[in-house]
Amino acid sequence: MDSTREKKFAEEHEYLDEAGNWQCHHVPKDGKPAESTILNISDCQIEEWRRSRVLHQACPDCGVDLRVFEKYRIAKPYVDGTAAKKWLDPETLVMSAINRDIDKVIMFLMEKIPDLEIVQHRYPLYHDHDRLWFLDKDTHDTDILETGGDDCPFYVEENGKIKTMFTVDEVVNYFVKHFQ
């Protein structure tokens, strides 16, 4: 991977071993180390999109959906409201060890607005639009949150202008107020 785009793509990933296995790392809710879950490419769901195919598998322990890129033999996290709901379930003992700002935003928003739906734009080409998050509540139009990466700052369009938010709290407070 030589280009800047490919280097950025390779952040926050797990390499697949020769047998097609990778690990989803966890932390218990009390913050101590936890066992990883071993996942395998043969158990992935396959989605066909145009001329591409997307492989993904949800970790049964923490709920994180991992997209698998066969060409690079990499599994990357795709966190949405489903994983956040699992994290908030008192019976779930572990959370993903991924500690990105976007994960925190999703968890806090799901806690404060339980009927909010949050979905990451799922585009099969690794370099296109994977930094867009759709937030939807029945009583509102869909809003789009954009990230330059998985950490702050975040961007949202408001009245035709781009609003930049520099902290997780700022994003959470904005959408809590917006969806009231």
N, C-alpha and C positions, 0 to 999 in steps of 0.2 A: 504494500500500500504506500504509494509515493505522494499522491496529491494531498493538499490540505484537507479537502473534502473527505477523502478516505481516512485520513488520520483522525478527523473529528468523529467520523462514523465509528471508529474502533474504540472510542472511549466507552467506559462502563459496559464491558462485555465479558463473556466467558468464552474461551476457546473450546471447541469440541475435540475430544481425544480421538484416537484412531477408530474406536468402536462407535463413535457418534454420541458419546456421553458428555455431559457438562454438569456443573454444580450450580444450584440456586442457593446462595448463602443467606443465612438468617441470623436474627438476634431475637431472643425472647423479649417479651414486653418489659421484663425487669432489667434489660440491658446487658445481661451476661451472654457469653458466647453460646451458640446453639449449633446443633448438627446441621449440615447442609443436606439438601435433597438432591439425589442423583437423577437426572432426566436424560432421556435418550431420543435421538432424532427419529427413530422408527415409531415413536408414540405421538409424533406431532400431527396436528390437524393441517390439512393443506387447503389453501384458498387459491383459486385461479383468478387472475385479474389481468385482462388483456392478454399479453403474451408472457406474462410473468407468473410465477407461483410463489406464494408466501407460506412459509411453514411457521407454525406457532404452537406453543404448549403452555398451559397454565400450571404453575407449581401447585400441587395439591395441599401443601402446608401453608403457604403465605398468600396465594392467590395471584401473584405476579404472572402476567402473560409474557412469555419470552418469544420474540421473533427470532427465527433461525435463518441465517444467510449461508446457504450451502457453499457458495462460491468462496467465501472467506472462512468457512468453518467457525462461525461466530454465533453466539446467542446473545441477544440484547434485550433488556427489559422494556416492556410496553405496559405502563401502569395506567389503569383506568379506575372508574368508580367501583367496578366489581371487586378489585383487589382492596380498595379502601374500605368497602363494606365488610370484607372478610377481616381486615385489620381491626375494625371497630367491634367485631363480634367478641364478646367476653370469653367464648370457648376457644377462640383461636389463640394458640400459645406463642406463636412466633410471628415476626414481621420480616419483610425482606431487609437484608442488610444494606440495600441500596439507600443512600442517604442524600437524595437530590432535593433541591428546593421544590421542584414540581410535585414530588411525592408528598412533601409536607403540606403544600397548598391543597392538594386533593384530599388528604386525610382530614385537615381542619375544616374544609368546606363540607365534606360529607358528614362530619360530626355536627356542624352547625345547621346544615340544610339537607336533611336525610333524603328528600325526594329529588334532589338535584342529580342529573345525569351528566357524567363527565366522560368523554371519549377522546382518545388521541386519534388524530387523523391517521388512518392506516393506509399507507401508499406503499406498494411493493418495492419501489426503487428506493434504496437506502438514503439517497441524497435529496429526496423531494418531500417537502411538507411534513416531516415527522416531528416538527416542533410546533404544530398547531393542535390546540385542545379545544373541543367543542363543549360548551356548558349549556345545558338545556333544562328548563323547568316548564311544566305544562302551562303556566300562566304567563310566560315570557317568550320572546323570540330567542333563538339560539344565539349565544354570544361566543366569540372566538378569542381565546387567550393564546398569544404567541410568545415563544421563548427563543432567545438567541442560542440557547443551549438548554441544559436541564436545570440551570440555576439562574438566580436573579441577574439582570432585570427581566421583567415580563412586560408585554405590550398588549394593550387592548384598544380597539377603536371606539371612540366616544364622540358622538356628534360630528363625525367626519374627520376627527383629528386623532392622532395616535397618542395615547396616554402611556407613559412609562412608569412602571412601579418597581422600586428598588429593593423591597423586602417582602418576605412571605406574609407578614402581618398586614402590610399595605394591600396586597392582592386579596387576601382573605376578607379584610374589612370592606374593600371595594365591592366584592361580589355579594357579601352578606347584605350590605345596604342595597345593592342593585336588585337583588332577588326578593326583597321584602315586599 
